[in-house]
Amino acid sequence: MKFFIDTANLAQIKEAQALGVLDGVTTNPSLMAKEGITGKDNILKHYVAICNIVDGDVSAEVIATDFDGMVREGEALADLHPQIVVKLPMIADGIKACKYFTDKGIRVNMTLVFSAGQALLAAKAGATYVSPFIGRLDDISTDGLNLITEIRLIYDNYGYETEILAASVRHTMHIIDCAKLGADVMTGPLSAIMGLLKHPLTDIGLAQFLADYKKGN
Ligand code: G3P
């Protein structure tokens, strides 16, 4: 399972990269705004800064909602760095743009996916990644993890190569459940990734080992 971090915070991206388990980064306009990154030029520079920290894929989202605008923005984003994956919204023009970019060899992450039908369309349009938002489904009393199960089944039925990128991951158990269900990638906050480390028996055991070592040395 690939681990992406879902943030535009450079310090957190560096921390995850230093841990040695980071495969990529996802961002969105809200995450950029949260870090105070505004204005087209600053946003583009920030994507390059992220690419220079990590080795893997960096999803960069278009703002346009029409085909021509998405193509214009997406081409500019893809030109920034070879690690950039163009992130497009799951609307009709987004699917058209996905097909356009895929035919040109530019990788796409289809975002804001909330149903199996949307995920099927993304795969047919050749998306490299499809991003079902599991946390936001949970927020409205709908089982987000069930969507991962449905998409896995459909993609396996037909051998679609689009990778299921579980997004809107909010906590550590989401990561474990997505791994059990066969998501190819998860993107979540640093806190959810670090939560995988935690076990009280590890801490107790380590303290005991060190105490016993000290007794004999
Ligand atoms: O990866 C999608 C993500 O940025 C949305 O997460 O927590 O705002 O639903 P959230």
Residues whose N, C-alpha, C, O or C-beta is under 5 A from the ligand:
A	BS01	G3P	D6 N28 G135 R136 A167 S168
